[in-house]
Amino acid sequence: MQAHHPSGHHSLTVRDDRPLIEMAARGDGRDVTCYFEGEDAADTSLTPAAIAEALGAIGSWSELDWHDMVRALDRIRHESRPTPPIEPS
């Protein structure tokens, strides 16, 4: 539920047992963040164009050479200094 406070700020109140779903979107030519109470509400906001755009981005990964990617990640792992152990305080 959205509320308008006397301070002029907006807030969103959601019960503790309901998930709050955040989605990036574009509105009026600007990047915005939309919040939904629960997955059902978030799912109903998806347009066919938004779904097609997301699937298109996933499909672009198919062009990657996974063997090269794995070798590069392995090289990076071996070239990087490990993080020192965290000492409890």
C-alpha positions in Angstrom: 0.0 0.0 0.0 1.4 3.4 -1.0 1.0 6.2 1.5 1.6 10.0 1.2 3.0 11.4 4.4 2.5 15.0 5.5 6.3 15.5 4.9 5.6 15.2 1.2 7.5 11.9 0.9 6.0 8.7 -0.4 6.4 5.3 1.3 5.4 1.8 0.7 4.2 -0.4 3.5 4.2 -4.2 3.0 3.4 -6.9 5.6 6.4 -8.8 6.8 5.1 -12.1 5.4 4.8 -10.7 1.8 7.8 -10.5 -0.5 8.6 -7.1 -1.9 9.6 -7.5 -5.6 11.8 -4.8 -7.2 11.9 -4.3 -11.0 13.8 -1.8 -13.1 11.8 -0.1 -15.8 11.7 2.9 -18.0 9.0 5.4 -17.6 8.5 8.8 -19.3 12.0 8.5 -20.8 13.6 7.9 -17.4 14.9 4.9 -15.5 12.6 4.1 -12.6 12.3 1.3 -10.0 8.9 -0.3 -9.5 8.0 -2.3 -6.3 5.4 -4.9 -6.1 3.9 -6.8 -3.2 4.3 -10.4 -4.2 5.2 -12.2 -7.3 1.7 -12.3 -8.7 1.5 -8.5 -8.8 5.0 -8.3 -10.4 4.1 -10.9 -13.0 0.9 -9.0 -14.1 3.0 -5.9 -14.8 5.1 -7.7 -17.4 4.2 -6.8 -20.9 4.9 -9.1 -23.9 7.5 -6.5 -25.1 9.3 -6.6 -21.7 9.4 -10.4 -21.7 10.7 -10.5 -25.3 13.4 -8.0 -24.4 14.5 -10.2 -21.4 14.6 -13.3 -23.5 16.5 -11.6 -26.2 19.2 -10.6 -23.7 19.4 -14.2 -22.5 19.7 -15.4 -26.1 22.7 -13.2 -26.7 24.7 -15.3 -24.2 24.4 -18.2 -26.6 27.0 -16.5 -28.9 29.7 -16.7 -26.2 32.5 -19.3 -26.4 32.0 -21.0 -23.0 35.4 -22.8 -23.2 37.2 -19.5 -23.6 35.1 -18.0 -20.8 36.0 -20.9 -18.4 39.7 -20.5 -19.3 39.6 -16.8 -18.7 37.8 -17.2 -15.3 40.3 -19.8 -14.3 43.2 -17.6 -15.3 41.7 -14.6 -13.3 41.3 -16.9 -10.3 44.9 -18.0 -10.4 46.3 -14.5 -11.0 44.3 -12.9 -8.2 45.6 -12.7 -4.6 43.3 -14.4 -2.2 41.4 -12.4 0.3 43.1 -12.7 3.7 41.1 -14.5 6.4 38.8 -12.3 8.4 39.7 -12.1 12.1 36.8 -12.2 14.5 36.7 -9.0 16.6 
